[in-house]
Amino acid sequence: MKVVIDMNSSIDRTAALQEGGVEAVHWSTIGPQDAADDAIMAWARANQAVVLTRNLDFGITLTRQARVRILDRNTPLADSTEGTSI
């Protein structure tokens, strides 16, 4: 598992996760400290990483990006054969 740790979390978490076998990197080592949530999420997606954050606004970013991605791919919002949400 790859994890990128957001700026609002201590860089000390990096070593703790790495000791547990997790491939972890703190955002301060790869991007600008004032990067927008969208930039961090884009990096995480491109690098197949999970974002570890204490920022409650990331939910808004996820929702906004998910809508854009679904509309860009013309993917239905629900599976018509199963009736379950995608």
N, CA, C and O atoms as a Maestro MAE file, in Angstrom:
{
 s_m_m2io_version
 :::
 2.0.0
}

f_m_ct {
 s_m_title
 :::
 protein
 m_atom[344] {
  # First column is atom index #
  i_m_mmod_type
  r_m_x_coord
  r_m_y_coord
  r_m_z_coord
  i_m_residue_number
  s_m_chain_name
  s_m_pdb_residue_name
  s_m_pdb_atom_name
  i_m_atomic_number
  :::
  1 25 0.844 -1.171 0.000 1 A "MET " " N  " 7
  2 3 0.000 0.000 0.000 1 A "MET " " CA " 6
  3 2 0.891 1.236 0.000 1 A "MET " " C  " 6
  4 15 1.887 1.300 0.720 1 A "MET " " O  " 8
  5 25 0.516 2.214 -0.819 2 A "LYS " " N  " 7
  6 3 1.213 3.497 -0.851 2 A "LYS " " CA " 6
  7 2 0.347 4.539 -0.147 2 A "LYS " " C  " 6
  8 15 -0.868 4.582 -0.335 2 A "LYS " " O  " 8
  9 25 0.985 5.369 0.661 3 A "VAL " " N  " 7
  10 3 0.275 6.409 1.396 3 A "VAL " " CA " 6
  11 2 1.011 7.733 1.225 3 A "VAL " " C  " 6
  12 15 2.232 7.796 1.371 3 A "VAL " " O  " 8
  13 25 0.263 8.788 0.914 4 A "VAL " " N  " 7
  14 3 0.822 10.139 0.938 4 A "VAL " " CA " 6
  15 2 0.181 10.840 2.133 4 A "VAL " " C  " 6
  16 15 -1.042 10.871 2.269 4 A "VAL " " O  " 8
  17 25 1.025 11.400 2.992 5 A "ILE " " N  " 7
  18 3 0.560 12.044 4.215 5 A "ILE " " CA " 6
  19 2 0.426 13.538 3.955 5 A "ILE " " C  " 6
  20 15 1.376 14.193 3.527 5 A "ILE " " O  " 8
  21 25 -0.746 14.061 4.215 6 A "ASP " " N  " 7
  22 3 -1.062 15.467 3.980 6 A "ASP " " CA " 6
  23 2 -0.264 16.368 4.925 6 A "ASP " " C  " 6
  24 15 0.245 15.916 5.951 6 A "ASP " " O  " 8
  25 25 -0.165 17.633 4.564 7 A "MET " " N  " 7
  26 3 0.594 18.619 5.342 7 A "MET " " CA " 6
  27 2 0.065 18.807 6.755 7 A "MET " " C  " 6
  28 15 0.818 19.199 7.647 7 A "MET " " O  " 8
  29 25 -1.201 18.540 6.971 8 A "ASN " " N  " 7
  30 3 -1.765 18.770 8.303 8 A "ASN " " CA " 6
  31 2 -1.460 17.641 9.291 8 A "ASN " " C  " 6
  32 15 -1.867 17.694 10.451 8 A "ASN " " O  " 8
  33 25 -0.751 16.636 8.826 9 A "SER " " N  " 7
  34 3 -0.307 15.549 9.693 9 A "SER " " CA " 6
  35 2 1.203 15.610 9.840 9 A "SER " " C  " 6
  36 15 1.911 16.050 8.933 9 A "SER " " O  " 8
  37 25 1.679 15.173 10.967 10 A "SER " " N  " 7
  38 3 3.109 15.225 11.273 10 A "SER " " CA " 6
  39 2 3.927 14.358 10.326 10 A "SER " " C  " 6
  40 15 3.520 13.260 9.949 10 A "SER " " O  " 8
  41 25 5.074 14.874 9.958 11 A "ILE " " N  " 7
  42 3 6.001 14.111 9.125 11 A "ILE " " CA " 6
  43 2 6.499 12.870 9.873 11 A "ILE " " C  " 6
  44 15 6.972 11.920 9.249 11 A "ILE " " O  " 8
  45 25 6.396 12.876 11.199 12 A "ASP " " N  " 7
  46 3 6.794 11.722 12.009 12 A "ASP " " CA " 6
  47 2 5.966 10.484 11.690 12 A "ASP " " C  " 6
  48 15 6.420 9.363 11.918 12 A "ASP " " O  " 8
  49 25 4.779 10.668 11.176 13 A "ARG " " N  " 7
  50 3 3.929 9.530 10.813 13 A "ARG " " CA " 6
  51 2 4.552 8.713 9.688 13 A "ARG " " C  " 6
  52 15 4.300 7.514 9.567 13 A "ARG " " O  " 8
  53 25 5.367 9.370 8.867 14 A "THR " " N  " 7
  54 3 5.995 8.680 7.748 14 A "THR " " CA " 6
  55 2 6.823 7.504 8.240 14 A "THR " " C  " 6
  56 15 6.646 6.376 7.781 14 A "THR " " O  " 8
  57 25 7.724 7.770 9.175 15 A "ALA " " N  " 7
  58 3 8.596 6.709 9.690 15 A "ALA " " CA " 6
  59 2 7.794 5.604 10.370 15 A "ALA " " C  " 6
  60 15 8.106 4.422 10.226 15 A "ALA " " O  " 8
  61 25 6.766 5.995 11.106 16 A "ALA " " N  " 7
  62 3 5.954 5.000 11.808 16 A "ALA " " CA " 6
  63 2 5.272 4.059 10.805 16 A "ALA " " C  " 6
  64 15 5.236 2.846 11.012 16 A "ALA " " O  " 8
  65 25 4.741 4.617 9.736 17 A "LEU " " N  " 7
  66 3 4.096 3.783 8.717 17 A "LEU " " CA " 6
  67 2 5.114 2.920 7.987 17 A "LEU " " C  " 6
  68 15 4.862 1.745 7.722 17 A "LEU " " O  " 8
  69 25 6.260 3.501 7.663 18 A "GLN " " N  " 7
  70 3 7.301 2.744 6.966 18 A "GLN " " CA " 6
  71 2 7.788 1.572 7.809 18 A "GLN " " C  " 6
  72 15 8.053 0.494 7.277 18 A "GLN " " O  " 8
  73 25 7.909 1.772 9.112 19 A "GLU " " N  " 7
  74 3 8.319 0.691 10.006 19 A "GLU " " CA " 6
  75 2 7.308 -0.454 10.001 19 A "GLU " " C  " 6
  76 15 7.657 -1.609 10.243 19 A "GLU " " O  " 8
  77 25 6.054 -0.114 9.721 20 A "GLY " " N  " 7
  78 3 5.005 -1.124 9.635 20 A "GLY " " CA " 6
  79 2 4.881 -1.743 8.252 20 A "GLY " " C  " 6
  80 15 3.967 -2.530 8.006 20 A "GLY " " O  " 8
  81 25 5.792 -1.398 7.348 21 A "GLY " " N  " 7
  82 3 5.782 -1.992 6.013 21 A "GLY " " CA " 6
  83 2 4.986 -1.237 4.973 21 A "GLY " " C  " 6
  84 15 4.775 -1.740 3.869 21 A "GLY " " O  " 8
  85 25 4.536 -0.030 5.310 22 A "VAL " " N  " 7
  86 3 3.746 0.777 4.383 22 A "VAL " " CA " 6
  87 2 4.679 1.713 3.622 22 A "VAL " " C  " 6
  88 15 5.560 2.334 4.217 22 A "VAL " " O  " 8
  89 25 4.492 1.813 2.326 23 A "GLU " " N  " 7
  90 3 5.259 2.754 1.513 23 A "GLU " " CA " 6
  91 2 4.628 4.132 1.704 23 A "GLU " " C  " 6
  92 15 3.615 4.452 1.082 23 A "GLU " " O  " 8
  93 25 5.231 4.937 2.565 24 A "ALA " " N  " 7
  94 3 4.644 6.227 2.942 24 A "ALA " " CA " 6
  95 2 5.582 7.371 2.608 24 A "ALA " " C  " 6
  96 15 6.803 7.247 2.701 24 A "ALA " " O  " 8
  97 25 4.980 8.498 2.215 25 A "VAL " " N  " 7
  98 3 5.728 9.709 1.918 25 A "VAL " " CA " 6
  99 2 4.919 10.905 2.423 25 A "VAL " " C  " 6
  100 15 3.696 10.935 2.291 25 A "VAL " " O  " 8
  101 25 5.601 11.872 2.994 26 A "HIS " " N  " 7
  102 3 4.926 13.091 3.456 26 A "HIS " " CA " 6
  103 2 4.893 14.088 2.302 26 A "HIS " " C  " 6
  104 15 5.874 14.242 1.575 26 A "HIS " " O  " 8
  105 25 3.764 14.757 2.142 27 A "TRP " " N  " 7
  106 3 3.593 15.680 1.024 27 A "TRP " " CA " 6
  107 2 4.709 16.721 0.960 27 A "TRP " " C  " 6
  108 15 5.091 17.132 -0.135 27 A "TRP " " O  " 8
  109 25 5.232 17.150 2.081 28 A "SER " " N  " 7
  110 3 6.270 18.191 2.091 28 A "SER " " CA " 6
  111 2 7.535 17.764 1.352 28 A "SER " " C  " 6
  112 15 8.349 18.608 0.980 28 A "SER " " O  " 8
  113 25 7.704 16.465 1.138 29 A "THR " " N  " 7
  114 3 8.892 15.980 0.441 29 A "THR " " CA " 6
  115 2 8.686 15.829 -1.060 29 A "THR " " C  " 6
  116 15 9.635 15.562 -1.796 29 A "THR " " O  " 8
  117 25 7.434 16.000 -1.519 30 A "ILE " " N  " 7
  118 3 7.164 15.802 -2.949 30 A "ILE " " CA " 6
  119 2 6.439 16.954 -3.623 30 A "ILE " " C  " 6
  120 15 6.415 17.031 -4.852 30 A "ILE " " O  " 8
  121 25 5.851 17.845 -2.848 31 A "GLY " " N  " 7
  122 3 5.085 18.931 -3.449 31 A "GLY " " CA " 6
  123 2 5.115 20.182 -2.608 31 A "GLY " " C  " 6
  124 15 5.621 20.175 -1.486 31 A "GLY " " O  " 8
  125 25 4.564 21.274 -3.158 32 A "PRO " " N  " 7
  126 3 4.551 22.544 -2.422 32 A "PRO " " CA " 6
  127 2 3.670 22.470 -1.180 32 A "PRO " " C  " 6
  128 15 2.611 21.842 -1.190 32 A "PRO " " O  " 8
  129 25 4.118 23.114 -0.121 33 A "GLN " " N  " 7
  130 3 3.387 23.075 1.142 33 A "GLN " " CA " 6
  131 2 1.995 23.680 1.036 33 A "GLN " " C  " 6
  132 15 1.103 23.317 1.801 33 A "GLN " " O  " 8
  133 25 1.802 24.595 0.100 34 A "ASP " " N  " 7
  134 3 0.498 25.252 -0.046 34 A "ASP " " CA " 6
  135 2 -0.335 24.650 -1.185 34 A "ASP " " C  " 6
  136 15 -1.237 25.301 -1.713 34 A "ASP " " O  " 8
  137 25 -0.026 23.419 -1.553 35 A "ALA " " N  " 7
  138 3 -0.752 22.767 -2.646 35 A "ALA " " CA " 6
  139 2 -2.228 22.618 -2.306 35 A "ALA " " C  " 6
  140 15 -2.601 22.370 -1.160 35 A "ALA " " O  " 8
  141 25 -3.042 22.773 -3.316 36 A "ALA " " N  " 7
  142 3 -4.484 22.580 -3.156 36 A "ALA " " CA " 6
  143 2 -4.795 21.099 -2.978 36 A "ALA " " C  " 6
  144 15 -4.039 20.238 -3.428 36 A "ALA " " O  " 8
  145 25 -5.906 20.812 -2.322 37 A "ASP " " N  " 7
  146 3 -6.333 19.424 -2.131 37 A "ASP " " CA " 6
  147 2 -6.421 18.688 -3.468 37 A "ASP " " C  " 6
  148 15 -6.074 17.510 -3.559 37 A "ASP " " O  " 8
  149 25 -6.887 19.389 -4.503 38 A "ASP " " N  " 7
  150 3 -7.000 18.775 -5.826 38 A "ASP " " CA " 6
  151 2 -5.648 18.276 -6.332 38 A "ASP " " C  " 6
  152 15 -5.574 17.211 -6.946 38 A "ASP " " O  " 8
  153 25 -4.586 19.031 -6.082 39 A "ALA " " N  " 7
  154 3 -3.247 18.644 -6.538 39 A "ALA " " CA " 6
  155 2 -2.766 17.402 -5.790 39 A "ALA " " C  " 6
  156 15 -2.162 16.506 -6.380 39 A "ALA " " O  " 8
  157 25 -3.036 17.360 -4.507 40 A "ILE " " N  " 7
  158 3 -2.622 16.200 -3.710 40 A "ILE " " CA " 6
  159 2 -3.399 14.959 -4.151 40 A "ILE " " C  " 6
  160 15 -2.825 13.878 -4.274 40 A "ILE " " O  " 8
  161 25 -4.688 15.113 -4.385 41 A "MET " " N  " 7
  162 3 -5.496 13.983 -4.838 41 A "MET " " CA " 6
  163 2 -5.058 13.520 -6.222 41 A "MET " " C  " 6
  164 15 -5.036 12.320 -6.495 41 A "MET " " O  " 8
  165 25 -4.710 14.460 -7.096 42 A "ALA " " N  " 7
  166 3 -4.244 14.088 -8.438 42 A "ALA " " CA " 6
  167 2 -2.948 13.288 -8.349 42 A "ALA " " C  " 6
  168 15 -2.774 12.295 -9.055 42 A "ALA " " O  " 8
  169 25 -2.039 13.726 -7.476 43 A "TRP " " N  " 7
  170 3 -0.782 12.993 -7.289 43 A "TRP " " CA " 6
  171 2 -1.073 11.596 -6.751 43 A "TRP " " C  " 6
  172 15 -0.514 10.609 -7.230 43 A "TRP " " O  " 8
  173 25 -1.945 11.520 -5.761 44 A "ALA " " N  " 7
  174 3 -2.277 10.225 -5.167 44 A "ALA " " CA " 6
  175 2 -2.879 9.289 -6.212 44 A "ALA " " C  " 6
  176 15 -2.523 8.112 -6.274 44 A "ALA " " O  " 8
  177 25 -3.779 9.805 -7.020 45 A "ARG " " N  " 7
  178 3 -4.405 8.975 -8.047 45 A "ARG " " CA " 6
  179 2 -3.361 8.506 -9.065 45 A "ARG " " C  " 6
  180 15 -3.345 7.335 -9.446 45 A "ARG " " O  " 8
  181 25 -2.497 9.412 -9.501 46 A "ALA " " N  " 7
  182 3 -1.478 9.061 -10.490 46 A "ALA " " CA " 6
  183 2 -0.477 8.046 -9.948 46 A "ALA " " C  " 6
  184 15 0.102 7.270 -10.708 46 A "ALA " " O  " 8
  185 25 -0.278 8.056 -8.641 47 A "ASN " " N  " 7
  186 3 0.695 7.165 -8.013 47 A "ASN " " CA " 6
  187 2 0.049 6.019 -7.243 47 A "ASN " " C  " 6
  188 15 0.716 5.313 -6.487 47 A "ASN " " O  " 8
  189 25 -1.247 5.842 -7.441 48 A "GLN " " N  " 7
  190 3 -2.015 4.777 -6.792 48 A "GLN " " CA " 6
  191 2 -1.779 4.763 -5.286 48 A "GLN " " C  " 6
  192 15 -1.484 3.725 -4.692 48 A "GLN " " O  " 8
  193 25 -1.916 5.944 -4.685 49 A "ALA " " N  " 7
  194 3 -1.684 6.093 -3.245 49 A "ALA " " CA " 6
  195 2 -2.962 6.522 -2.535 49 A "ALA " " C  " 6
  196 15 -3.869 7.098 -3.136 49 A "ALA " " O  " 8
  197 25 -3.006 6.229 -1.258 50 A "VAL " " N  " 7
  198 3 -4.079 6.656 -0.376 50 A "VAL " " CA " 6
  199 2 -3.618 7.935 0.317 50 A "VAL " " C  " 6
  200 15 -2.446 8.056 0.676 50 A "VAL " " O  " 8
  201 25 -4.528 8.890 0.509 51 A "VAL " " N  " 7
  202 3 -4.186 10.131 1.209 51 A "VAL " " CA " 6
  203 2 -4.558 9.988 2.677 51 A "VAL " " C  " 6
  204 15 -5.701 9.680 3.012 51 A "VAL " " O  " 8
  205 25 -3.579 10.215 3.549 52 A "LEU " " N  " 7
  206 3 -3.804 10.235 4.985 52 A "LEU " " CA " 6
  207 2 -3.890 11.701 5.393 52 A "LEU " " C  " 6
  208 15 -2.913 12.438 5.270 52 A "LEU " " O  " 8
  209 25 -5.048 12.124 5.875 53 A "THR " " N  " 7
  210 3 -5.263 13.531 6.184 53 A "THR " " CA " 6
  211 2 -6.171 13.689 7.391 53 A "THR " " C  " 6
  212 15 -6.930 12.786 7.744 53 A "THR " " O  " 8
  213 25 -6.077 14.847 8.011 54 A "ARG " " N  " 7
  214 3 -7.014 15.227 9.066 54 A "ARG " " CA " 6
  215 2 -7.936 16.336 8.559 54 A "ARG " " C  " 6
  216 15 -8.729 16.885 9.324 54 A "ARG " " O  " 8
  217 25 -7.833 16.655 7.296 55 A "ASN " " N  " 7
  218 3 -8.565 17.745 6.665 55 A "ASN " " CA " 6
  219 2 -9.963 17.271 6.266 55 A "ASN " " C  " 6
  220 15 -10.101 16.420 5.388 55 A "ASN " " O  " 8
  221 25 -10.972 17.804 6.889 56 A "LEU " " N  " 7
  222 3 -12.340 17.399 6.584 56 A "LEU " " CA " 6
  223 2 -12.798 17.848 5.205 56 A "LEU " " C  " 6
  224 15 -13.782 17.324 4.682 56 A "LEU " " O  " 8
  225 25 -12.103 18.808 4.609 57 A "ASP " " N  " 7
  226 3 -12.470 19.290 3.277 57 A "ASP " " CA " 6
  227 2 -12.133 18.301 2.167 57 A "ASP " " C  " 6
  228 15 -12.595 18.476 1.039 57 A "ASP " " O  " 8
  229 25 -11.355 17.285 2.446 58 A "PHE " " N  " 7
  230 3 -11.009 16.324 1.406 58 A "PHE " " CA " 6
  231 2 -12.250 15.598 0.892 58 A "PHE " " C  " 6
  232 15 -12.276 15.178 -0.265 58 A "PHE " " O  " 8
  233 25 -13.258 15.444 1.711 59 A "GLY " " N  " 7
  234 3 -14.501 14.828 1.247 59 A "GLY " " CA " 6
  235 2 -15.132 15.610 0.117 59 A "GLY " " C  " 6
  236 15 -15.674 15.027 -0.822 59 A "GLY " " O  " 8
  237 25 -15.065 16.930 0.203 60 A "ILE " " N  " 7
  238 3 -15.586 17.789 -0.863 60 A "ILE " " CA " 6
  239 2 -14.775 17.580 -2.129 60 A "ILE " " C  " 6
  240 15 -15.336 17.474 -3.220 60 A "ILE " " O  " 8
  241 25 -13.456 17.520 -1.988 61 A "THR " " N  " 7
  242 3 -12.582 17.303 -3.138 61 A "THR " " CA " 6
  243 2 -12.870 15.962 -3.795 61 A "THR " " C  " 6
  244 15 -12.943 15.876 -5.021 61 A "THR " " O  " 8
  245 25 -13.032 14.921 -2.997 62 A "LEU " " N  " 7
  246 3 -13.340 13.593 -3.537 62 A "LEU " " CA " 6
  247 2 -14.656 13.593 -4.300 62 A "LEU " " C  " 6
  248 15 -14.750 13.031 -5.391 62 A "LEU " " O  " 8
  249 25 -15.655 14.217 -3.730 63 A "THR " " N  " 7
  250 3 -16.963 14.271 -4.371 63 A "THR " " CA " 6
  251 2 -16.885 15.007 -5.689 63 A "THR " " C  " 6
  252 15 -17.419 14.545 -6.698 63 A "THR " " O  " 8
  253 25 -16.225 16.146 -5.685 64 A "ARG " " N  " 7
  254 3 -16.105 16.949 -6.913 64 A "ARG " " CA " 6
  255 2 -15.339 16.177 -7.981 64 A "ARG " " C  " 6
  256 15 -15.765 16.158 -9.136 64 A "ARG " " O  " 8
  257 25 -14.237 15.549 -7.638 65 A "GLN " " N  " 7
  258 3 -13.444 14.822 -8.613 65 A "GLN " " CA " 6
  259 2 -14.165 13.587 -9.117 65 A "GLN " " C  " 6
  260 15 -14.048 13.239 -10.292 65 A "GLN " " O  " 8
  261 25 -14.902 12.926 -8.257 66 A "ALA " " N  " 7
  262 3 -15.651 11.744 -8.679 66 A "ALA " " CA " 6
  263 2 -16.700 12.114 -9.707 66 A "ALA " " C  " 6
  264 15 -16.889 11.394 -10.687 66 A "ALA " " O  " 8
  265 25 -17.386 13.225 -9.498 67 A "ARG " " N  " 7
  266 3 -18.400 13.662 -10.463 67 A "ARG " " CA " 6
  267 2 -17.765 13.975 -11.804 67 A "ARG " " C  " 6
  268 15 -18.297 13.581 -12.842 67 A "ARG " " O  " 8
  269 25 -16.663 14.659 -11.807 68 A "VAL " " N  " 7
  270 3 -15.989 15.012 -13.047 68 A "VAL " " CA " 6
  271 2 -15.533 13.750 -13.762 68 A "VAL " " C  " 6
  272 15 -15.708 13.631 -14.975 68 A "VAL " " O  " 8
  273 25 -14.960 12.823 -13.041 69 A "ARG " " N  " 7
  274 3 -14.469 11.589 -13.630 69 A "ARG " " CA " 6
  275 2 -15.616 10.774 -14.228 69 A "ARG " " C  " 6
  276 15 -15.482 10.247 -15.333 69 A "ARG " " O  " 8
  277 25 -16.704 10.666 -13.540 70 A "ILE " " N  " 7
  278 3 -17.844 9.904 -14.045 70 A "ILE " " CA " 6
  279 2 -18.400 10.546 -15.306 70 A "ILE " " C  " 6
  280 15 -18.681 9.855 -16.286 70 A "ILE " " O  " 8
  281 25 -18.560 11.871 -15.285 71 A "LEU " " N  " 7
  282 3 -19.106 12.560 -16.448 71 A "LEU " " CA " 6
  283 2 -18.148 12.491 -17.630 71 A "LEU " " C  " 6
  284 15 -18.586 12.353 -18.771 71 A "LEU " " O  " 8
  285 25 -16.861 12.584 -17.374 72 A "ASP " " N  " 7
  286 3 -15.883 12.514 -18.456 72 A "ASP " " CA " 6
  287 2 -15.851 11.143 -19.113 72 A "ASP " " C  " 6
  288 15 -15.615 11.031 -20.316 72 A "ASP " " O  " 8
  289 25 -16.085 10.118 -18.336 73 A "ARG " " N  " 7
  290 3 -16.045 8.755 -18.868 73 A "ARG " " CA " 6
  291 2 -17.407 8.294 -19.391 73 A "ARG " " C  " 6
  292 15 -17.518 7.206 -19.957 73 A "ARG " " O  " 8
  293 25 -18.434 9.111 -19.206 74 A "ASN " " N  " 7
  294 3 -19.795 8.736 -19.603 74 A "ASN " " CA " 6
  295 2 -20.227 7.421 -18.959 74 A "ASN " " C  " 6
  296 15 -20.926 6.613 -19.571 74 A "ASN " " O  " 8
  297 25 -19.809 7.229 -17.743 75 A "THR " " N  " 7
  298 3 -20.166 6.035 -16.990 75 A "THR " " CA " 6
  299 2 -21.513 6.252 -16.313 75 A "THR " " C  " 6
  300 15 -21.733 7.304 -15.713 75 A "THR " " O  " 8
  301 25 -22.409 5.291 -16.393 76 A "PRO " " N  " 7
  302 3 -23.693 5.455 -15.698 76 A "PRO " " CA " 6
  303 2 -23.489 5.564 -14.197 76 A "PRO " " C  " 6
  304 15 -22.551 4.985 -13.648 76 A "PRO " " O  " 8
  305 25 -24.354 6.295 -13.543 77 A "LEU " " N  " 7
  306 3 -24.238 6.477 -12.098 77 A "LEU " " CA " 6
  307 2 -24.653 5.241 -11.327 77 A "LEU " " C  " 6
  308 15 -24.295 5.094 -10.159 77 A "LEU " " O  " 8
  309 25 -25.401 4.351 -11.959 78 A "ALA " " N  " 7
  310 3 -25.799 3.098 -11.307 78 A "ALA " " CA " 6
  311 2 -25.746 1.984 -12.330 78 A "ALA " " C  " 6
  312 15 -25.945 2.210 -13.523 78 A "ALA " " O  " 8
  313 25 -25.478 0.795 -11.861 79 A "ASP " " N  " 7
  314 3 -25.468 -0.383 -12.698 79 A "ASP " " CA " 6
  315 2 -26.914 -0.794 -12.934 79 A "ASP " " C  " 6
  316 15 -27.598 -1.224 -12.005 79 A "ASP " " O  " 8
  317 25 -27.377 -0.667 -14.157 80 A "SER " " N  " 7
  318 3 -28.790 -0.918 -14.447 80 A "SER " " CA " 6
  319 2 -29.174 -2.386 -14.291 80 A "SER " " C  " 6
  320 15 -30.344 -2.689 -14.060 80 A "SER " " O  " 8
  321 25 -28.212 -3.309 -14.413 81 A "THR " " N  " 7
  322 3 -28.559 -4.724 -14.288 81 A "THR " " CA " 6
  323 2 -28.608 -5.166 -12.825 81 A "THR " " C  " 6
  324 15 -29.380 -6.057 -12.472 81 A "THR " " O  " 8
  325 25 -27.807 -4.563 -11.997 82 A "GLU " " N  " 7
  326 3 -27.746 -4.954 -10.598 82 A "GLU " " CA " 6
  327 2 -28.541 -4.010 -9.694 82 A "GLU " " C  " 6
  328 15 -28.981 -4.397 -8.612 82 A "GLU " " O  " 8
  329 25 -28.718 -2.763 -10.154 83 A "GLY " " N  " 7
  330 3 -29.432 -1.799 -9.334 83 A "GLY " " CA " 6
  331 2 -28.591 -1.232 -8.207 83 A "GLY " " C  " 6
  332 15 -29.118 -0.637 -7.266 83 A "GLY " " O  " 8
  333 25 -27.269 -1.418 -8.303 84 A "THR " " N  " 7
  334 3 -26.396 -0.912 -7.249 84 A "THR " " CA " 6
  335 2 -25.635 0.290 -7.763 84 A "THR " " C  " 6
  336 15 -25.373 0.408 -8.960 84 A "THR " " O  " 8
  337 25 -25.280 1.183 -6.850 85 A "SER " " N  " 7
  338 3 -24.518 2.364 -7.215 85 A "SER " " CA " 6
  339 2 -23.084 2.003 -7.524 85 A "SER " " C  " 6
  340 15 -22.526 1.070 -6.947 85 A "SER " " O  " 8
  341 25 -22.501 2.737 -8.423 86 A "ILE " " N  " 7
  342 3 -21.094 2.548 -8.771 86 A "ILE " " CA " 6
  343 2 -20.273 3.548 -7.997 86 A "ILE " " C  " 6
  344 15 -19.050 3.577 -8.130 86 A "ILE " " O  " 8
  :::
 }
 m_bond[343] {
  # First column is bond index #
  i_m_from
  i_m_to
  i_m_order
  :::
  1 1 2 1
  2 2 3 1
  3 3 4 2
  4 3 5 1
  5 5 6 1
  6 6 7 1
  7 7 8 2
  8 7 9 1
  9 9 10 1
  10 10 11 1
  11 11 12 2
  12 11 13 1
  13 13 14 1
  14 14 15 1
  15 15 16 2
  16 15 17 1
  17 17 18 1
  18 18 19 1
  19 19 20 2
  20 19 21 1
  21 21 22 1
  22 22 23 1
  23 23 24 2
  24 23 25 1
  25 25 26 1
  26 26 27 1
  27 27 28 2
  28 27 29 1
  29 29 30 1
  30 30 31 1
  31 31 32 2
  32 31 33 1
  33 33 34 1
  34 34 35 1
  35 35 36 2
  36 35 37 1
  37 37 38 1
  38 38 39 1
  39 39 40 2
  40 39 41 1
  41 41 42 1
  42 42 43 1
  43 43 44 2
  44 43 45 1
  45 45 46 1
  46 46 47 1
  47 47 48 2
  48 47 49 1
  49 49 50 1
  50 50 51 1
  51 51 52 2
  52 51 53 1
  53 53 54 1
  54 54 55 1
  55 55 56 2
  56 55 57 1
  57 57 58 1
  58 58 59 1
  59 59 60 2
  60 59 61 1
  61 61 62 1
  62 62 63 1
  63 63 64 2
  64 63 65 1
  65 65 66 1
  66 66 67 1
  67 67 68 2
  68 67 69 1
  69 69 70 1
  70 70 71 1
  71 71 72 2
  72 71 73 1
  73 73 74 1
  74 74 75 1
  75 75 76 2
  76 75 77 1
  77 77 78 1
  78 78 79 1
  79 79 80 2
  80 79 81 1
  81 81 82 1
  82 82 83 1
  83 83 84 2
  84 83 85 1
  85 85 86 1
  86 86 87 1
  87 87 88 2
  88 87 89 1
  89 89 90 1
  90 90 91 1
  91 91 92 2
  92 91 93 1
  93 93 94 1
  94 94 95 1
  95 95 96 2
  96 95 97 1
  97 97 98 1
  98 98 99 1
  99 99 100 2
  100 99 101 1
  101 101 102 1
  102 102 103 1
  103 103 104 2
  104 103 105 1
  105 105 106 1
  106 106 107 1
  107 107 108 2
  108 107 109 1
  109 109 110 1
  110 110 111 1
  111 111 112 2
  112 111 113 1
  113 113 114 1
  114 114 115 1
  115 115 116 2
  116 115 117 1
  117 117 118 1
  118 118 119 1
  119 119 120 2
  120 119 121 1
  121 121 122 1
  122 122 123 1
  123 123 124 2
  124 123 125 1
  125 125 126 1
  126 126 127 1
  127 127 128 2
  128 127 129 1
  129 129 130 1
  130 130 131 1
  131 131 132 2
  132 131 133 1
  133 133 134 1
  134 134 135 1
  135 135 136 2
  136 135 137 1
  137 137 138 1
  138 138 139 1
  139 139 140 2
  140 139 141 1
  141 141 142 1
  142 142 143 1
  143 143 144 2
  144 143 145 1
  145 145 146 1
  146 146 147 1
  147 147 148 2
  148 147 149 1
  149 149 150 1
  150 150 151 1
  151 151 152 2
  152 151 153 1
  153 153 154 1
  154 154 155 1
  155 155 156 2
  156 155 157 1
  157 157 158 1
  158 158 159 1
  159 159 160 2
  160 159 161 1
  161 161 162 1
  162 162 163 1
  163 163 164 2
  164 163 165 1
  165 165 166 1
  166 166 167 1
  167 167 168 2
  168 167 169 1
  169 169 170 1
  170 170 171 1
  171 171 172 2
  172 171 173 1
  173 173 174 1
  174 174 175 1
  175 175 176 2
  176 175 177 1
  177 177 178 1
  178 178 179 1
  179 179 180 2
  180 179 181 1
  181 181 182 1
  182 182 183 1
  183 183 184 2
  184 183 185 1
  185 185 186 1
  186 186 187 1
  187 187 188 2
  188 187 189 1
  189 189 190 1
  190 190 191 1
  191 191 192 2
  192 191 193 1
  193 193 194 1
  194 194 195 1
  195 195 196 2
  196 195 197 1
  197 197 198 1
  198 198 199 1
  199 199 200 2
  200 199 201 1
  201 201 202 1
  202 202 203 1
  203 203 204 2
  204 203 205 1
  205 205 206 1
  206 206 207 1
  207 207 208 2
  208 207 209 1
  209 209 210 1
  210 210 211 1
  211 211 212 2
  212 211 213 1
  213 213 214 1
  214 214 215 1
  215 215 216 2
  216 215 217 1
  217 217 218 1
  218 218 219 1
  219 219 220 2
  220 219 221 1
  221 221 222 1
  222 222 223 1
  223 223 224 2
  224 223 225 1
  225 225 226 1
  226 226 227 1
  227 227 228 2
  228 227 229 1
  229 229 230 1
  230 230 231 1
  231 231 232 2
  232 231 233 1
  233 233 234 1
  234 234 235 1
  235 235 236 2
  236 235 237 1
  237 237 238 1
  238 238 239 1
  239 239 240 2
  240 239 241 1
  241 241 242 1
  242 242 243 1
  243 243 244 2
  244 243 245 1
  245 245 246 1
  246 246 247 1
  247 247 248 2
  248 247 249 1
  249 249 250 1
  250 250 251 1
  251 251 252 2
  252 251 253 1
  253 253 254 1
  254 254 255 1
  255 255 256 2
  256 255 257 1
  257 257 258 1
  258 258 259 1
  259 259 260 2
  260 259 261 1
  261 261 262 1
  262 262 263 1
  263 263 264 2
  264 263 265 1
  265 265 266 1
  266 266 267 1
  267 267 268 2
  268 267 269 1
  269 269 270 1
  270 270 271 1
  271 271 272 2
  272 271 273 1
  273 273 274 1
  274 274 275 1
  275 275 276 2
  276 275 277 1
  277 277 278 1
  278 278 279 1
  279 279 280 2
  280 279 281 1
  281 281 282 1
  282 282 283 1
  283 283 284 2
  284 283 285 1
  285 285 286 1
  286 286 287 1
  287 287 288 2
  288 287 289 1
  289 289 290 1
  290 290 291 1
  291 291 292 2
  292 291 293 1
  293 293 294 1
  294 294 295 1
  295 295 296 2
  296 295 297 1
  297 297 298 1
  298 298 299 1
  299 299 300 2
  300 299 301 1
  301 301 302 1
  302 302 303 1
  303 303 304 2
  304 303 305 1
  305 305 306 1
  306 306 307 1
  307 307 308 2
  308 307 309 1
  309 309 310 1
  310 310 311 1
  311 311 312 2
  312 311 313 1
  313 313 314 1
  314 314 315 1
  315 315 316 2
  316 315 317 1
  317 317 318 1
  318 318 319 1
  319 319 320 2
  320 319 321 1
  321 321 322 1
  322 322 323 1
  323 323 324 2
  324 323 325 1
  325 325 326 1
  326 326 327 1
  327 327 328 2
  328 327 329 1
  329 329 330 1
  330 330 331 1
  331 331 332 2
  332 331 333 1
  333 333 334 1
  334 334 335 1
  335 335 336 2
  336 335 337 1
  337 337 338 1
  338 338 339 1
  339 339 340 2
  340 339 341 1
  341 341 342 1
  342 342 343 1
  343 343 344 2
  :::
 }
}
